[in-house]
Amino acid sequence: MSDSEHYDPLTPRHTKVRDTQERKMPRGMVIRLIAYLVAGHVVAAFLYILFAVAGGNQ
């Protein structure tokens, strides 16, 4: 029997190499992403409150 009979293209090969640096996101990028998400939500909340207060005077 050859190996091609048992070959399944959908199963990943088991490599002995651990996760390389290319598969991980750099730590600085993760911190920046979280900071941008928090800052974006703070700005969105400020704008929501601003329009809610301005629209409540009618």
Order of alpha helices (4+ residues) and beta strands (2+ residues): alpha
